[in-house]
């Protein structure tokens, strides 16, 4: 026997010892096909929106039903300011679009649903698409009998580190709020003096005296906020110490040059990040902001599409990407965004407000558990009514978010309980905010 035949014999013997086939590639493919037949093809039979409001926010949940009785998935399509338009988009457009399609083909469905309206990138259609997309990931996890994060490659951390919110109308109230959050176990706390923009410090709404706008419109001028914010950081650092990481949300309410000067003034207090310093219409200013300050920047809460974040990430102009994942179309694009950001040293800080459903928070957390470039997550606390409607909702412990370990996103919905919490009568909208002369302040 020559050397080549001897080696061939050894190789075939090793394959036999391992129980591996010595058959042709075609035969191997046939064996693979046989092994995967346990997951029979399933079709989408129904896509519908469920509305509920256990904690005042107008939640929209998408339920995708399949040709396997009892197997369904849940996704978040909540757009609190325009929920009924999303309901229409789901029931009247995504349902007929999705019926009959294979539940396993998430990427194909997402791509064609995204362009099915021809015009795209709007928050209404993106949220509707998000509900469908998340529900399909939920179904895939249930089919595999695994949590969704396991489908992505498993855990990178034991739980999701979160920040909490602290506020007060004066420094002492805020200090007490920060200390209470630290006692709860939070290592990261976002500090706000009053509401966004410290609007309670603005006292001369001249437009009201002139009968301009509505009496209910809010008032905020930049100068009181710009003067108070560095002093707020100074007070909290001096009273709460260096161990706590401090965050702050400008909420895009000041001019770009004011944001540049403010971040420079905050450098001494080592913020963990400053959120949304510029409006999305002012992305061109980020190169000037980055060149002027070393304060970490988080951006993206109002973003809808890749054109808004690609340049900021690839040019390394931000440190945290903070999109609302239902706003960008769901779990599928968020997963891709996280990968893009990883290669440019940008970490994630997904938007997780109180008007996101528990399904949406669970989706955030499953991505957080898996991705390498996780930064921080916004915390959430659900009341008893919310937990009754959504069994398996994420929980908080010692400043960490934890998900239920069931298949899919590990969360369900009690539709009977959901009906006990109808929407408030008036549709939601963002309250108008004005400068002293009545000029609109953009959030």
C-alpha positions as a printed NumPy array, in Angstrom:
array([[  0.   ,   0.   ,   0.   ],
       [  1.457,   3.35 ,  -0.964],
       [  1.58 ,   6.321,   1.398],
       [ -1.45 ,   8.101,  -0.156],
       [ -3.678,   5.026,   0.184],
       [ -2.481,   4.477,   3.741],
       [ -3.41 ,   8.01 ,   4.735],
       [ -6.758,   7.613,   2.997],
       [ -7.432,   4.464,   4.974],
       [ -6.542,   6.177,   8.252],
       [ -8.84 ,   9.082,   7.387],
       [-11.778,   6.829,   6.576],
       [-11.195,   4.882,   9.761],
       [-11.268,   8.1  ,  11.787],
       [-14.535,   9.122,  10.153],
       [-16.013,   5.749,  11.031],
       [-14.866,   6.062,  14.633],
       [-16.584,   9.439,  14.861],
       [-19.768,   8.041,  13.378],
       [-19.441,  10.267,  10.308],
       [-20.577,   9.23 ,   6.875],
       [-18.119,   8.176,   4.174],
       [-20.71 ,   8.943,   1.505],
       [-20.706,  11.576,  -1.221],
       [-21.573,  15.279,  -0.732],
       [-24.977,  14.6  ,  -2.291],
       [-25.684,  11.9  ,   0.262],
       [-24.538,  14.23 ,   3.075],
       [-26.937,  16.896,   1.85 ],
       [-29.741,  14.351,   1.843],
       [-28.94 ,  13.359,   5.431],
       [-28.953,  17.056,   6.453],
       [-32.327,  17.546,   4.798],
       [-33.7  ,  14.516,   6.651],
       [-32.322,  15.771,   9.973],
       [-34.022,  19.153,   9.62 ],
       [-37.421,  17.86 ,   8.62 ],
       [-38.555,  18.126,  12.236],
       [-39.211,  21.832,  11.612],
       [-41.916,  21.612,   9.022],
       [-42.589,  24.678,   6.881],
       [-45.088,  27.035,   8.501],
       [-47.054,  29.837,   6.949],
       [-48.265,  33.142,   8.367],
       [-52.046,  33.019,   8.651],
       [-52.821,  36.309,  10.417],
       [-51.11 ,  39.559,  11.441],
       [-53.093,  41.781,  13.786],
       [-52.616,  44.655,  16.21 ],
       [-53.552,  44.502,  19.885],
       [-53.975,  47.783,  21.777],
       [-53.715,  48.254,  25.525],
       [-52.659,  50.895,  28.04 ],
       [-51.831,  49.421,  31.479],
       [-49.444,  52.288,  32.379],
       [-51.068,  55.168,  30.439],
       [-48.856,  54.726,  27.34 ],
       [-50.751,  53.68 ,  24.21 ],
       [-49.125,  50.343,  23.426],
       [-49.439,  48.537,  20.087],
       [-48.568,  44.827,  20.049],
       [-48.45 ,  42.795,  16.841],
       [-49.508,  39.169,  17.024],
       [-48.47 ,  36.918,  14.148],
       [-50.398,  33.665,  13.957],
       [-49.178,  30.619,  12.043],
       [-50.489,  27.478,  10.384],
       [-49.438,  25.514,  13.479],
       [-52.321,  25.821,  15.959],
       [-51.274,  27.674,  19.1  ],
       [-47.925,  28.879,  17.73 ],
       [-47.72 ,  32.664,  17.449],
       [-45.234,  35.45 ,  17.965],
       [-45.402,  38.888,  19.57 ],
       [-43.726,  42.106,  18.475],
       [-43.745,  45.728,  19.608],
       [-45.121,  48.387,  17.259],
       [-45.752,  51.071,  19.876],
       [-45.764,  54.652,  18.616],
       [-47.377,  56.43 ,  21.546],
       [-47.909,  59.721,  19.722],
       [-49.674,  58.178,  16.678],
       [-50.815,  54.67 ,  17.71 ],
       [-53.996,  54.406,  15.653],
       [-52.131,  55.013,  12.409],
       [-49.863,  52.07 ,  13.258],
       [-52.891,  49.878,  14.002],
       [-54.248,  50.676,  10.546],
       [-50.898,  49.955,   8.897],
       [-50.713,  46.554,  10.62 ],
       [-54.294,  45.404,  10.091],
       [-54.966,  46.834,   6.656],
       [-51.576,  46.512,   4.968],
       [-49.126,  44.158,   6.693],
       [-51.712,  41.451,   7.264],
       [-52.546,  40.93 ,   3.569],
       [-48.871,  41.408,   2.68 ],
       [-47.637,  38.711,   5.08 ],
       [-50.331,  36.032,   4.764],
       [-49.071,  32.839,   3.208],
       [-45.383,  33.66 ,   3.621],
       [-42.957,  31.279,   5.33 ],
       [-42.445,  32.297,   8.969],
       [-38.767,  31.297,   8.813],
       [-37.829,  33.777,   6.069],
       [-37.398,  36.803,   8.32 ],
       [-34.82 ,  38.613,   6.191],
       [-36.779,  38.178,   2.98 ],
       [-40.022,  39.305,   4.618],
       [-38.357,  42.343,   6.186],
       [-36.79 ,  43.487,   2.918],
       [-40.014,  43.229,   0.937],
       [-42.24 ,  44.627,   3.688],
       [-39.875,  47.602,   3.974],
       [-40.338,  48.48 ,   0.312],
       [-43.959,  47.341,  -0.01 ],
       [-45.169,  50.912,   0.541],
       [-42.613,  52.166,  -2.031],
       [-41.886,  55.25 ,   0.124],
       [-40.281,  54.26 ,   3.414],
       [-38.365,  55.388,   6.507],
       [-41.341,  56.907,   8.326],
       [-42.073,  56.144,  11.986],
       [-45.587,  54.802,  11.345],
       [-44.581,  52.163,   8.813],
       [-41.295,  51.395,  10.585],
       [-43.114,  50.688,  13.85 ],
       [-45.657,  48.495,  12.084],
       [-42.817,  46.608,  10.382],
       [-41.034,  46.294,  13.721],
       [-44.043,  44.511,  15.19 ],
       [-44.053,  41.977,  12.373],
       [-40.268,  41.526,  12.503],
       [-40.044,  40.998,  16.259],
       [-42.949,  38.562,  16.185],
       [-41.143,  36.458,  13.561],
       [-38.006,  36.347,  15.728],
       [-40.211,  35.328,  18.66 ],
       [-41.65 ,  32.48 ,  16.564],
       [-38.194,  31.381,  15.421],
       [-37.039,  31.172,  19.04 ],
       [-40.109,  29.153,  19.967],
       [-39.534,  26.819,  17.019],
       [-35.942,  26.266,  18.147],
       [-37.001,  26.073,  21.808],
       [-34.394,  28.734,  22.615],
       [-34.338,  32.339,  23.816],
       [-33.724,  34.703,  20.918],
       [-30.303,  35.738,  22.248],
       [-29.201,  32.101,  21.889],
       [-30.046,  32.204,  18.184],
       [-27.564,  35.082,  17.831],
       [-24.698,  33.213,  19.482],
       [-25.522,  33.248,  23.182],
       [-24.655,  35.562,  26.048],
       [-21.788,  38.019,  26.31 ],
       [-22.785,  38.967,  29.88 ],
       [-24.886,  37.566,  32.714],
       [-27.439,  40.419,  32.692],
       [-28.046,  43.874,  31.238],
       [-26.534,  46.793,  33.149],
       [-28.962,  49.723,  33.254],
       [-29.193,  53.358,  34.198],
       [-32.065,  54.898,  36.106],
       [-33.558,  58.393,  36.045],
       [-33.213,  60.968,  38.812],
       [-34.725,  64.423,  38.823],
       [-35.629,  67.255,  41.166],
       [-36.729,  70.847,  40.893],
       [-33.688,  71.955,  42.891],
       [-30.257,  70.534,  43.637],
       [-31.235,  69.004,  46.991],
       [-34.246,  67.186,  45.55 ],
       [-32.073,  65.88 ,  42.754],
       [-29.332,  64.815,  45.169],
       [-31.855,  62.831,  47.224],
       [-33.187,  61.2  ,  44.068],
       [-29.691,  60.181,  42.908],
       [-28.842,  58.704,  46.31 ],
       [-32.063,  56.698,  46.334],
       [-31.171,  55.22 ,  42.947],
       [-27.702,  54.338,  44.186],
       [-29.257,  52.593,  47.191],
       [-31.347,  50.526,  44.771],
       [-28.112,  49.277,  43.219],
       [-27.784,  51.518,  40.178],
       [-24.259,  52.454,  39.178],
       [-25.443,  54.745,  36.356],
       [-27.956,  57.55 ,  36.919],
       [-29.293,  60.09 ,  34.45 ],
       [-29.712,  63.477,  36.124],
       [-32.2  ,  66.164,  35.103],
       [-32.961,  69.416,  36.935],
       [-36.724,  69.403,  36.575],
       [-37.924,  68.224,  33.173],
       [-36.021,  68.316,  29.904],
       [-34.348,  71.687,  29.443],
       [-35.085,  72.665,  33.073],
       [-38.083,  74.538,  31.723],
       [-39.309,  75.383,  35.238],
       [-36.424,  77.868,  35.463],
       [-37.857,  79.956,  32.594],
       [-40.29 ,  82.522,  34.025],
       [-41.254,  85.102,  31.37 ],
       [-43.415,  83.607,  28.603],
       [-44.133,  86.867,  26.794],
       [-46.065,  85.048,  24.065],
       [-48.826,  84.23 ,  26.563],
       [-49.336,  87.88 ,  27.43 ],
       [-49.747,  88.559,  23.728],
       [-52.282,  85.781,  23.24 ],
       [-49.982,  83.709,  21.022],
       [-50.338,  79.92 ,  21.045],
       [-52.381,  77.992,  23.607],
       [-52.416,  78.48 ,  27.351],
       [-51.305,  74.861,  27.786],
       [-48.13 ,  75.305,  25.689],
       [-44.877,  74.925,  27.603],
       [-42.075,  77.482,  27.912],
       [-38.308,  77.056,  27.87 ],
       [-35.496,  79.548,  27.238],
       [-31.929,  78.357,  26.767],
       [-29.996,  80.618,  29.127],
       [-31.458,  79.444,  32.484],
       [-30.844,  75.837,  31.45 ],
       [-27.305,  76.492,  30.197],
       [-26.342,  78.24 ,  33.437],
       [-27.9  ,  75.64 ,  35.736],
       [-26.639,  72.425,  34.137],
       [-22.894,  72.71 ,  34.977],
       [-23.825,  73.708,  38.528],
       [-26.113,  70.657,  38.705],
       [-23.225,  68.365,  37.751],
       [-20.904,  70.079,  40.221],
       [-23.403,  69.609,  43.064],
       [-24.097,  65.935,  42.353],
       [-20.405,  65.099,  41.977],
       [-19.602,  66.825,  45.274],
       [-22.461,  65.188,  47.203],
       [-22.773,  61.76 ,  45.569],
       [-19.134,  61.027,  44.825],
       [-17.119,  59.697,  41.928],
       [-18.344,  56.106,  42.005],
       [-21.648,  56.842,  40.301],
       [-21.679,  57.365,  36.526],
       [-23.698,  60.449,  35.574],
       [-25.695,  60.832,  32.37 ],
       [-27.746,  63.757,  31.073],
       [-30.207,  64.324,  28.229],
       [-30.132,  67.682,  26.436],
       [-33.04 ,  66.411,  24.335],
       [-31.981,  68.568,  21.37 ],
       [-33.478,  71.724,  22.897],
       [-30.625,  74.165,  22.371],
       [-28.674,  75.579,  19.441],
       [-25.606,  73.699,  18.147],
       [-23.092,  76.304,  19.352],
       [-24.748,  76.28 ,  22.782],
       [-24.38 ,  72.503,  22.893],
       [-20.679,  72.761,  22.057],
       [-20.056,  75.236,  24.877],
       [-22.149,  73.235,  27.344],
       [-20.294,  69.973,  26.73 ],
       [-16.966,  71.748,  27.124],
       [-18.166,  73.081,  30.478],
       [-19.191,  69.566,  31.609],
       [-15.868,  67.846,  30.893],
       [-14.598,  68.367,  34.443],
       [-17.466,  66.28 ,  35.846],
       [-16.748,  63.204,  33.679],
       [-20.207,  62.415,  32.297],
       [-20.769,  58.823,  31.194],
       [-22.526,  60.365,  28.218],
       [-24.524,  63.403,  27.175],
       [-27.551,  62.389,  25.177],
       [-28.957,  63.976,  22.017],
       [-26.979,  67.242,  22.155],
       [-28.107,  68.138,  18.607],
       [-31.326,  67.732,  16.648],
       [-31.193,  65.117,  13.862],
       [-31.458,  67.948,  11.346],
       [-28.081,  69.208,  12.626],
       [-25.946,  66.095,  12.08 ],
       [-23.421,  68.221,  10.174],
       [-22.438,  69.945,  13.416],
       [-21.133,  66.753,  15.043],
       [-17.675,  67.142,  13.494],
       [-17.365,  70.524,  15.218],
       [-18.728,  69.167,  18.492],
       [-16.334,  66.216,  18.459],
       [-13.34 ,  68.451,  17.745],
       [-14.15 ,  70.693,  20.71 ],
       [-14.849,  68.237,  23.532],
       [-13.979,  64.794,  24.865],
       [-17.355,  64.292,  26.558],
       [-18.919,  60.996,  25.356],
       [-21.885,  61.598,  23.061],
       [-25.033,  59.468,  22.725],
       [-27.282,  60.098,  19.74 ],
       [-30.118,  58.638,  17.732],
       [-33.414,  58.549,  19.641],
       [-35.263,  60.227,  16.752],
       [-33.456,  58.447,  13.917],
       [-35.482,  56.497,  11.345],
       [-33.021,  55.194,   8.774],
       [-29.357,  54.355,   8.117],
       [-28.643,  57.632,   6.323],
       [-28.891,  59.364,   9.701],
       [-26.41 ,  57.198,  11.607],
       [-23.951,  55.742,   9.094],
       [-21.771,  58.847,   8.811],
       [-21.811,  59.537,  12.539],
       [-20.579,  56.006,  13.207],
       [-18.08 ,  55.623,  10.368],
       [-16.538,  59.029,  11.11 ],
       [-16.409,  58.192,  14.832],
       [-18.38 ,  61.305,  15.777],
       [-20.473,  59.635,  18.499],
       [-19.756,  57.138,  21.268],
       [-23.187,  55.561,  21.816],
       [-25.916,  54.801,  19.285],
       [-29.251,  55.356,  20.949],
       [-31.951,  54.467,  18.457],
       [-35.466,  53.378,  19.351],
       [-35.428,  49.953,  17.714],
       [-39.125,  49.889,  16.815],
       [-38.614,  53.271,  15.134],
       [-35.965,  51.871,  12.777],
       [-37.983,  48.806,  11.785],
       [-37.341,  46.235,  14.483],
       [-34.916,  43.592,  15.653],
       [-33.446,  42.782,  12.234],
       [-32.056,  46.266,  11.43 ],
       [-31.012,  46.834,  15.069],
       [-28.9  ,  43.679,  14.992],
       [-27.161,  44.921,  11.84 ],
       [-26.705,  48.383,  13.328],
       [-25.022,  46.919,  16.408],
       [-22.579,  45.038,  14.194],
       [-21.768,  48.15 ,  12.173],
       [-21.184,  50.151,  15.344],
       [-18.896,  47.496,  16.825],
       [-16.288,  47.921,  14.095],
       [-16.072,  51.669,  14.766],
       [-15.868,  51.513,  18.554],
       [-19.416,  52.775,  19.1  ],
       [-21.442,  51.183,  21.897],
       [-25.187,  50.692,  22.138],
       [-27.638,  52.443,  24.445],
       [-31.018,  51.502,  22.973],
       [-33.868,  53.864,  23.82 ],
       [-36.062,  52.206,  26.468],
       [-38.707,  54.682,  27.681],
       [-41.866,  54.054,  29.65 ],
       [-43.93 ,  54.192,  26.468],
       [-42.217,  51.116,  25.025],
       [-44.048,  47.84 ,  25.608],
       [-42.56 ,  44.984,  27.656],
       [-42.122,  43.128,  24.36 ],
       [-39.971,  45.992,  23.093],
       [-37.937,  46.072,  26.302],
       [-37.402,  42.317,  26.038],
       [-36.146,  42.725,  22.462],
       [-33.706,  45.415,  23.629],
       [-32.439,  43.133,  26.377],
       [-31.965,  40.087,  24.13 ],
       [-29.732,  42.154,  21.851],
       [-27.924,  43.59 ,  24.884],
       [-27.17 ,  40.126,  26.217],
       [-25.595,  39.01 ,  22.966],
       [-23.68 ,  41.863,  21.336],
       [-20.063,  42.593,  22.244],
       [-20.362,  46.386,  22.037],
       [-23.177,  46.783,  24.528],
       [-22.868,  50.043,  26.448],
       [-25.816,  50.633,  28.777],
       [-29.587,  50.163,  28.768],
       [-32.375,  52.408,  29.997],
       [-34.16 ,  50.775,  32.936],
       [-37.892,  50.273,  33.257],
       [-40.278,  49.363,  36.065],
       [-43.649,  47.786,  35.316],
       [-46.709,  48.041,  37.551],
       [-48.887,  45.055,  38.485],
       [-51.36 ,  45.761,  35.686],
       [-48.581,  45.654,  33.08 ],
       [-47.255,  42.366,  34.435],
       [-50.753,  40.881,  34.379],
       [-51.123,  41.776,  30.693],
       [-47.548,  40.695,  29.816],
       [-46.466,  37.559,  31.727],
       [-42.707,  37.123,  31.48 ],
       [-41.909,  40.846,  31.228],
       [-38.257,  41.713,  32.029],
       [-37.355,  42.353,  35.658],
       [-34.877,  44.641,  37.413],
       [-32.48 ,  43.581,  40.192],
       [-29.505,  45.515,  41.582],
       [-29.469,  47.798,  38.547],
       [-29.545,  44.931,  36.047],
       [-32.317,  43.93 ,  33.667],
       [-33.008,  40.23 ,  33.349],
       [-35.196,  38.44 ,  30.812],
       [-37.374,  35.39 ,  31.258],
       [-35.531,  32.33 ,  29.97 ],
       [-38.413,  30.947,  27.911],
       [-38.286,  30.333,  24.164],
       [-38.421,  33.351,  21.875],
       [-38.511,  36.602,  23.819],
       [-39.912,  34.71 ,  26.823],
       [-42.942,  36.957,  27.053],
       [-46.659,  36.463,  26.407],
       [-49.818,  38.57 ,  26.34 ],
       [-53.093,  37.999,  28.163],
       [-55.531,  39.455,  25.67 ],
       [-58.436,  39.342,  28.11 ],
       [-56.436,  41.337,  30.651],
       [-55.353,  43.741,  27.882],
       [-58.969,  44.711,  27.213],
       [-59.263,  46.029,  30.775],
       [-56.908,  48.881,  29.851],
       [-58.278,  50.781,  26.838],
       [-56.52 ,  53.818,  25.437],
       [-57.113,  57.193,  27.099],
       [-59.765,  59.141,  25.209],
       [-57.452,  61.784,  23.759],
       [-54.819,  60.626,  21.247],
       [-51.239,  61.229,  22.298],
       [-49.061,  64.029,  20.999],
       [-45.908,  65.828,  22.056],
       [-46.794,  68.942,  24.051],
       [-45.763,  72.158,  22.264],
       [-42.832,  73.996,  23.862],
       [-41.955,  77.609,  23.048],
       [-39.27 ,  80.242,  23.603],
       [-40.174,  83.524,  25.27 ],
       [-41.327,  85.03 ,  21.955],
       [-43.342,  81.965,  20.981],
       [-40.819,  80.234,  18.699],
       [-41.273,  76.442,  18.693],
       [-38.651,  74.382,  20.541],
       [-37.999,  71.099,  18.788],
       [-37.567,  67.981,  20.919]])
